[in-house]
Amino acid sequence: MKSSNFTFYAILLLGFVSFPVNAQHHHHDGLHHWEIPSKDPDRIILTFHGDPATSRAVTWRTDTTISQGVAQIAEATVNSKFADNAITIDAVLEEFDLGTFRENNALVVHYHSVIFEDLEPNILYAYRVGDGDDHWSEWIQFRTAKPGYNPTQFVYFGDAQNDVLSHWSRVIRMAYQTAPNASFAIHAGDLINDAHRDYEWAQWFKAGSFVHSQWTAIPVVGNHEFQRTANLRPRRLSIQWRPQFTLPVEEELDSDLHETVYSVNYQDIHIIVLNSTDELDEQTEYLENQLKNSTAKWKIVTCHHSIFSPAEGRNFQFARDHWKPLLDKYGVDLVLNGHDHTYARGHVPVRTSDQDETGGLGTIYVTSVSGPKQYELDPDQIKSYSSDGYQNDKTAEQTQFFQVITVEENTLTYVAYTVLGEEYDRAVITKNFETGKKELVQEGE
């Protein structure tokens, strides 16, 4: 009897012990090891939040056993003793249920975020994230911006979107090989294909691996970052977007636009990020206010949809009617787009009337694609933009690109590279900062 009771209670205890293990295993069924959260930090990404010379944000993910994340940061040194001087900052925790989207496993994860503040300009910092005990990332380095106007370089990607791990990984890695000291990277929307599908976000983070934690990212929301979470429900922003990116919040905008519309001022380069999928009218006022009050030497606007769409069946008429006049009026230098899965670079000369052109340079417009999904160009549509003052300069099809942009003294040098690392297109803007007049020198001129 005693033995029988022991056996009964042992079986009962085993059942209680095994239940959560089986449940956890069930939640991981079908997942690759790089999708599964653990106590160790993963999906570490740097973003801008505040003055790039004195602040930076970092976000990462763990499983739910880590209830308090921390970050440590110190000025990097030639040996490991910098760690003795590291300060520790408690992270903000956000619990996130992947199962909100029907195609994800019913899995709850923890996102952690820290904003590094009161940093010194032009300093190489080392940071790491973890639980403050046994589960840490490696030490990772980044440099704060210099104060005022100084040389810098950054990278821009069009849509990654499809087959991100297998086909986009070589693009971002070739970009890193080409411009390892880039200060930041603009991802011009459609980072993945299915907005809420965590398998695709896992691919995006694995494809970029440590690059995401070292290059500061400027993510731009695209139309594929919007999707229904269930049948009949309206489309909504990717459920992962706000947990996994810590981005500036423009309080004057509707909350639906928070962390999808924002600005970054980096060493006298004013970068305005727009959400070309939602609430376009409200952003028009925001765009004008940003440009009107900007004293930056260079002004760059990025949004996902191409203002001068080069692909068949595409047309962003709203932007040409409402945003382009502001870009003309306030002398925007460069517009960086995606969406059309082709390559096109063109420019708008300064126009004093519908019939008269001064011959000066207005804005350069670029549409590019970094992923494997490719569309065909529409030459007739491109020609039709001449009525808007647009002049086409260079196009391409069936090619994966990344772009490296360098700003130094009174020049902005734009270079488009293929995934093979070969230069395909080059344009140099020379600007008189006193008069605002610009000249364009292109490949072959």
CORMONOR-V206300 format. One record per residue. N is the residue number from 1. SS is DSSP state (H for helix, E for strand, L for the rest). Layout:
# CORMONOR-V206300
N;SS / N;SS
This chain:
# CORMONOR-V206300
1;L / 2;H / 3;H / 4;H / 5;H / 6;H / 7;H / 8;H / 9;H / 10;H / 11;H / 12;H / 13;H / 14;H / 15;H / 16;H / 17;H / 18;H / 19;H / 20;H / 21;H / 22;H / 23;H / 24;H / 25;H / 26;H / 27;H / 28;H / 29;L / 30;L / 31;L / 32;L / 33;L / 34;L / 35;L / 36;L / 37;L / 38;L / 39;L / 40;L / 41;L / 42;E / 43;E / 44;E / 45;E / 46;E / 47;E / 48;L / 49;L / 50;L / 51;L / 52;L / 53;L / 54;L / 55;L / 56;E / 57;E / 58;E / 59;E / 60;E / 61;E / 62;E / 63;L / 64;L / 65;L / 66;L / 67;L / 68;L / 69;L / 70;E / 71;E / 72;E / 73;E / 74;E / 75;E / 76;L / 77;L / 78;L / 79;L / 80;H / 81;H / 82;H / 83;H / 84;H / 85;H / 86;L / 87;E / 88;E / 89;E / 90;E / 91;L / 92;E / 93;E / 94;E / 95;E / 96;E / 97;E / 98;H / 99;H / 100;H / 101;L / 102;L / 103;L / 104;L / 105;L / 106;L / 107;L / 108;E / 109;E / 110;E / 111;E / 112;E / 113;E / 114;E / 115;E / 116;E / 117;L / 118;L / 119;L / 120;L / 121;L / 122;L / 123;L / 124;E / 125;E / 126;E / 127;E / 128;E / 129;E / 130;E / 131;L / 132;L / 133;L / 134;L / 135;L / 136;E / 137;L / 138;L / 139;L / 140;E / 141;E / 142;E / 143;E / 144;L / 145;L / 146;L / 147;L / 148;L / 149;L / 150;L / 151;L / 152;E / 153;E / 154;E / 155;E / 156;E / 157;E / 158;L / 159;E / 160;L / 161;L / 162;L / 163;L / 164;H / 165;H / 166;H / 167;H / 168;H / 169;H / 170;H / 171;H / 172;H / 173;H / 174;H / 175;H / 176;H / 177;H / 178;H / 179;L / 180;L / 181;L / 182;L / 183;L / 184;E / 185;E / 186;E / 187;E / 188;L / 189;L / 190;L / 191;L / 192;L / 193;L / 194;L / 195;L / 196;L / 197;L / 198;H / 199;H / 200;H / 201;H / 202;H / 203;H / 204;H / 205;H / 206;H / 207;H / 208;H / 209;L / 210;H / 211;H / 212;H / 213;H / 214;H / 215;L / 216;E / 217;E / 218;E / 219;E / 220;L / 221;L / 222;L / 223;H / 224;H / 225;H / 226;E / 227;E / 228;L / 229;L / 230;L / 231;L / 232;L / 233;L / 234;L / 235;L / 236;E / 237;E / 238;L / 239;L / 240;L / 241;H / 242;H / 243;H / 244;H / 245;L / 246;L / 247;L / 248;L / 249;L / 250;L / 251;L / 252;L / 253;L / 254;L / 255;H / 256;H / 257;H / 258;L / 259;L / 260;L / 261;L / 262;E / 263;E / 264;E / 265;E / 266;E / 267;L / 268;L / 269;E / 270;E / 271;E / 272;E / 273;E / 274;L / 275;L / 276;L / 277;L / 278;L / 279;L / 280;H / 281;H / 282;H / 283;H / 284;H / 285;H / 286;H / 287;H / 288;H / 289;H / 290;H / 291;H / 292;H / 293;L / 294;L / 295;L / 296;L / 297;L / 298;E / 299;E / 300;E / 301;E / 302;E / 303;L / 304;L / 305;L / 306;L / 307;L / 308;L / 309;L / 310;L / 311;E / 312;L / 313;L / 314;L / 315;L / 316;L / 317;H / 318;H / 319;H / 320;H / 321;H / 322;H / 323;H / 324;H / 325;H / 326;H / 327;H / 328;H / 329;H / 330;L / 331;L / 332;L / 333;L / 334;E / 335;E / 336;E / 337;E / 338;L / 339;L / 340;L / 341;L / 342;L / 343;E / 344;E / 345;E / 346;E / 347;E / 348;E / 349;E / 350;E / 351;E / 352;L / 353;L / 354;L / 355;L / 356;L / 357;E / 358;E / 359;E / 360;E / 361;E / 362;E / 363;E / 364;E / 365;E / 366;E / 367;E / 368;L / 369;E / 370;L / 371;L / 372;L / 373;L / 374;L / 375;L / 376;L / 377;E / 378;L / 379;H / 380;H / 381;H / 382;H / 383;H / 384;H / 385;H / 386;H / 387;H / 388;H / 389;L / 390;E / 391;E / 392;E / 393;E / 394;E / 395;E / 396;E / 397;L / 398;L / 399;L / 400;L / 401;E / 402;E / 403;E / 404;E / 405;E / 406;E / 407;E / 408;E / 409;L / 410;L / 411;E / 412;E / 413;E / 414;E / 415;E / 416;E / 417;E / 418;E / 419;L / 420;L / 421;L / 422;L / 423;E / 424;E / 425;E / 426;E / 427;E / 428;E / 429;E / 430;E / 431;E / 432;L / 433;L / 434;L / 435;L / 436;L / 437;L / 438;E / 439;E / 440;E / 441;E / 442;E / 443;L / 444;L / 445;L
